Each structure stands twice: as structure tokens, then as C-alpha cells.
Amino acid sequence: QVQLVESGGGLAQSGGSLRLSCAASGSLSTINAMGWYRQAPGNQRELVATITRAGSSSVAASVKGRFTISGDIAKNTVYLQMNSLKPEDTAVYYCNAPSSVRGWHYDYWGQGTQVTVSS
């Protein structure tokens, strides 16, 4: 089992910055990557960024150049640095960790942290 806890959300002005943190605990050896998703009211949950155990990372085109994912899964913490925030970035942000054990696959999720960007 894996537990994920997000923090760092809050209110920011347009053009401002926030840094989200995801603290992981439990059976971390089953996790090969972690990521951030977000879901705005009335919208589906979308992938924002991912990072692998090897350290490679990627971000969605909608946030490229503004958001950066970093951290080390082995050190139990992953970050999402959000710069040049826009009102359309307003959403609940979720930490995600896919797990593979004995051919079984499961996605672990944090409780989410609210990010609100004012115009």
C-alpha cells in the first residue's frame, strides 16, 4: 500500500507562483513513476506532469514553460513548481503513483489540494 499526501495549494494572483509537494509513504518499491493531475469544476481529470524513478520528467503542453516537476521518489517527495499562473490553472491538484505487483496494476491517489488563481 502507498499513501500520498499533497500540500502547498492555496490562493495566488495571476502571474504568481505556487509549489505543490507530494509526500509518499508505504510500499514505495512498487512505484516506478509519480505524477500530478488536476481537475477543474465541470472538467475531466487531466495529466499535468510525470517523473520516473530514473529522474526523467515531462509536462503537459498546456503548462510547458510554466510548470516543472522535480524530486526523488526514493526520497519520498515530489514537487510541482507552478510559475506564471493563470486563472485557467484553477483546479484541485492530485498526486498520482502507479503501482505494479505480480502483474497487477493500481493507481494510488492523494486527497487533492485546491489551487485557486485570481484574475
Secondary structure, 3 states (H helix, E strand, C coil): CEEEEEECCEEEECCCCEEEEEEEEECHHHECEEEEEEECCCCCCEEEEEEECCCCEEECCCCCCCEEEEEEHHHCEEEEEECCCCHHHCEEEEEEEEEEECCEEEEEECCCEEEEEEC
